[in-house]
Amino acid sequence: MVKWRHAHARMVERIMGRRIGTGGTSGVDYLDMTSQYRIFKDLWGVRTILVKPQERPALRNAEFYGYTAES
């Protein structure tokens, strides 16, 4: 979502420039400010939880991804 917000703000900046946005917002500046907010905070928080190697499931078709579970 953060990546989408950034891409959206850049697209708006290319199309509208720095003009006033819809509803009287500050346009691109407003969109840039929204990138500081996180949605799905629980998913954002668990991204750093590590699973012990012995508890991880075996990676099927590791060669397809270009690496193995051991690397």
N, C-alpha and C positions, 0 to 999 in steps of 0.2 A: 504494500500500500504506500509506503514511504517513497519507493522508487516511482510509482505511478504519479504521486503528488508532485514529485520533482519534475518528471517529464511533462506533466500537465502545465506546470508553471512556466517551463521553458517554451512550450508551444504557445501559450497565451502571450508570453513576452514577444515571441516572433511575430505573432499576428496583430496584437493590440499595441505593442510597445508599453510605455509606462502611463497610459491613459487611465482615467477613472474606470473602475470595473462596474459590472452590473449591480444594481441595488445601491450604488453609491460607495461601494467598497474602494479600497486603495488599489485595486487591480492586482498586479503581479506581486506587489509588496505584501498584500493580504495572503495570497497563495503561498508565498515563501514563509510567512509566519506560521501557517498551518502545518508545515513540515516538522515543527518541533513537537507536535502532539502525536502520541502513540495510540493506535487502536489495537485491540487484542493484546492487552498488556500482559496477560498470562502467557501467551505464546512468545512474546518478546522476551519475557523473563526466563523461560525454560530453554532458550536457545543455547545457554551456556552450561546446562546440566550435562555432566559426563556420565556415560554408562561404562561400568567396568568391562574390560575386554572379554572376560570369561562369561559375561552375561549377555553379550551381543549375539544376535542371531547370525548364522553363517550368511555371507554375502553370495547370493546366487548370480552367476554370469558376471563375475568380477572383471573378466577380460573385456567385456563389453564396455565397462566404465573406464578402463585403462588403469586400474589399480586393483590391489587385493586388500583384504581386511588386515593383513599383516603389515602393509606398508603405510 
